[in-house]
Structures are given as C-alpha cells and as structure tokens.
Amino acid sequence: MPAEPLVSVTDRRDSILHAALRVFTERGYHNTSMDAVAARPSISKPVLYQHFAGKRELYLGLLDDSVTAVSEGVAQAMASHEDNRERVIAAIRYYFDAVDSADHDFRLIFECDFTSDDDVRSRVDEVIARLTRFVGIEIASAADVDPNAANLLAAGMCGMAQAAAFRWIALGRPVDKDTAVARVADLGWYGLSALPS
C-alpha cells in the first residue's frame, strides 16, 4: 500500500481555514460551532484544535486572511489601470464582482455578525481603513486635495460601492453588472471631478 502524502502544517491550516470560511459565512459566527467545522471533509476535531484553541481564535484567523485578501483585491484592481477614472471603475467593479460571486472573504468582513467583539471590530475597521487609504491616495493625487479630506471622500466612495453592490443583489440584479458599475462609477467620478484638479 502506498504511503499517504505528507501534508505540511501550513497546508493543513489553510485547509482548515478554507473549510471554516464557508461554514462561518453560511451560518454566521453565533450559529457556527467547532463541531460544524470539524464535520467538513478532510477536517478532524483533533487537527482543528491542534491549530486553533477555540471558535473565536479560528474566526480571528479567518478575518486576518480575509482582510489581506480583500485589501489585495482592491489594490490590484486599482493598479490595473493608469487612468484615474478607470481605476475608480476597477475598484467599484471589484465590489460588485465580490458581492455577485458571494466571495466568502468579502462576506466575512462586510456581513460580520460579531462586531461586538473588540478584536473583530478592529479587524473590520482595519480593512475599511486600508481600502479608504488606497482610494484616498488616488483622490489626493488626482484632485490635489488635502490627504485627510481625500481619505474622507474615499470612505464615501467605498461605502457607496459596497452599499450599491449589496443593493443590486438584494433587488435581484435589476440591470446588468456592467451598467450598474458604470452608473455607480459615474456618480463617484463626476462628484470627484467637481473638485479642483
């Protein structure tokens, strides 16, 4: 009988996080148990507890990974174009794509039902701060405004994109995604274009 392939500690941890991410986003924090995670294929309770002391620690590990994934997604979207308007469109499209595909990292952060915990709240706040910082840098550069004002405008842009994407889903995708992204981008862009350049 051939020997089973060795699985590294990192691969095992990644496997646990991948399985747990789906459970938490499907059930929410309060309705998820360690047993539910351990019931997933290729996960066992001893291995689960070998990596995470309990549900809260597992959830915080997931949030750390999700904060990184979503931050990198927005940064890559904005880096994909040289033109500032195209960067705005790409960032807004990222939000719509994430919501449309029910991206689990995005859902874990923006549909979080456990923000009463200080450590969870700080991680959610961290990703919002990262996203507004990426967008704020572009606004400060394009519109020649004070960095603090640019950060405030960026928070509005990100909040608008997130809210619009969730509303688009809630309404059953009443227009095609390209049109939705274009309309939200126009709203953001023409609002920003009124600033001195």
C-alpha positions in Angstrom: 0.0 0.0 0.0 1.5 3.4 -1.0 2.3 5.8 1.8 -0.1 8.8 2.2 1.4 12.1 1.1 2.7 14.3 3.8 0.7 17.4 4.4 2.6 20.4 5.7 1.4 22.3 8.8 0.7 25.4 6.6 -1.3 23.3 4.1 -3.3 21.8 6.9 -4.0 25.2 8.5 -5.0 26.6 5.1 -7.4 23.6 4.6 -9.0 24.3 7.9 -9.4 28.0 7.2 -10.9 27.3 3.8 -13.5 25.0 5.2 -14.2 27.2 8.2 -14.7 30.3 6.0 -17.6 28.6 4.2 -19.2 27.5 7.4 -18.9 30.9 9.1 -20.2 32.8 6.0 -23.1 30.4 5.6 -24.1 30.3 9.2 -22.7 33.4 10.9 -20.5 33.4 13.9 -23.1 32.6 16.6 -24.6 29.7 14.7 -21.3 28.1 13.9 -19.6 25.5 16.2 -16.2 23.9 16.1 -18.0 20.6 15.6 -19.6 22.0 12.4 -16.2 22.9 11.1 -14.7 19.6 12.1 -17.5 17.8 10.2 -16.3 19.2 6.9 -14.4 16.7 4.6 -10.7 16.3 5.5 -11.0 18.2 8.8 -11.0 16.3 12.1 -11.6 17.7 15.6 -8.1 16.8 16.9 -6.4 18.6 13.9 -8.8 21.6 14.3 -7.9 22.0 17.9 -4.2 21.5 17.2 -4.3 24.7 15.2 -7.0 26.8 16.9 -7.8 26.8 20.6 -11.5 27.7 20.0 -14.1 29.3 17.8 -13.1 32.8 18.5 -9.4 32.2 17.6 -10.4 30.4 14.4 -12.7 33.3 13.5 -9.9 35.9 14.1 -7.5 33.8 12.0 -10.1 33.9 9.2 -10.6 37.6 9.5 -6.9 38.2 9.2 -6.7 36.2 6.0 -9.9 37.9 4.6 -8.6 41.4 5.4 -5.5 40.6 3.4 -7.4 39.1 0.5 -9.9 42.0 0.2 -7.2 44.6 0.6 -5.1 43.0 -2.1 -8.1 42.6 -4.4 -8.9 46.4 -4.3 -5.2 47.3 -4.6 -4.8 45.0 -7.7 -8.0 46.4 -9.2 -6.7 50.0 -8.9 -3.2 49.1 -10.1 -4.7 47.5 -13.2 -5.1 50.9 -15.0 -3.1 54.1 -15.4 -6.1 56.3 -16.0 -7.7 57.6 -12.7 -11.3 57.2 -14.0 -10.5 53.6 -15.0 -9.1 53.0 -11.5 -12.3 54.2 -9.9 -14.3 51.9 -12.2 -12.0 48.9 -11.5 -12.4 49.4 -7.7 -16.2 49.6 -7.9 -16.2 46.5 -10.2 -14.2 44.7 -7.5 -17.0 45.3 -5.0 -19.7 44.2 -7.5 -17.8 41.1 -8.5 -17.2 40.2 -4.9 -20.8 40.5 -4.0 -22.0 38.9 -7.2 -19.8 35.8 -6.7 -20.7 35.6 -3.0 -17.0 35.9 -2.3 -16.5 34.4 1.2 -13.7 36.8 2.3 -15.8 39.8 1.4 -18.9 38.4 3.1 -17.0 37.5 6.3 -15.9 41.1 6.6 -19.0 43.1 5.4 -21.7 40.7 6.7 -19.9 40.1 10.0 -22.4 39.4 12.9 -19.8 39.5 15.7 -18.6 43.1 15.7 -19.4 43.4 19.4 -16.0 41.7 20.0 -13.2 44.4 20.1 -10.7 42.3 18.2 -13.2 41.5 15.4 -14.3 45.2 15.2 -10.6 46.3 15.0 -10.1 43.9 12.0 -13.2 45.1 10.2 -12.1 48.7 10.9 -8.6 47.8 9.6 -9.9 46.6 6.2 -12.1 49.7 5.8 -9.1 51.9 6.7 -6.9 50.1 4.2 -9.4 50.4 1.4 -10.0 54.1 2.0 -6.2 54.6 2.2 -5.8 53.1 -1.3 -8.6 55.1 -2.8 -7.7 58.2 -0.8 -4.1 58.3 -2.2 -5.5 58.3 -5.7 -8.0 61.0 -4.9 -5.4 63.2 -3.2 -3.2 62.8 -6.3 -5.9 63.3 -8.9 -7.8 66.1 -7.3 -4.9 67.9 -5.4 -6.8 67.8 -2.1 -5.6 67.5 1.5 -4.9 63.8 2.4 -7.4 64.0 5.3 -10.2 65.3 3.0 -9.2 62.7 0.4 -9.5 59.9 3.0 -13.0 61.1 3.9 -14.0 61.2 0.2 -12.5 57.7 -0.3 -14.6 56.4 2.7 -17.7 57.8 0.9 -16.7 56.2 -2.4 -16.0 52.8 -0.8 -19.2 52.9 1.2 -21.2 53.9 -1.9 -19.7 51.0 -3.9 -20.3 48.5 -1.1 -23.9 49.6 -0.4 -24.7 49.8 -4.1 -23.4 46.3 -4.8 -25.3 44.8 -1.9 -28.5 46.6 -3.0 -28.0 45.5 -6.6 -28.0 41.9 -5.3 -31.0 42.5 -3.0 -33.0 43.9 -5.9 -32.3 40.8 -8.0 -29.7 42.4 -10.3 -32.3 44.8 -11.9 -29.7 45.9 -14.5 -26.7 44.1 -15.9 -23.5 44.4 -13.9 -21.6 46.5 -16.4 -24.4 49.1 -16.4 -24.6 49.0 -12.5 -20.8 49.5 -12.2 -20.8 52.3 -14.8 -23.6 54.2 -13.1 -22.0 54.0 -9.7 -18.7 54.9 -11.1 -20.2 57.9 -12.9 -21.7 59.1 -9.6 -18.4 58.8 -7.9 -16.4 60.2 -10.7 -18.5 63.2 -11.6 -18.7 64.1 -7.9 -14.9 64.0 -7.6 -14.4 65.8 -10.9 -16.1 68.9 -9.4 -13.0 69.2 -7.1 -10.1 71.4 -8.2 -7.6 69.5 -10.3 
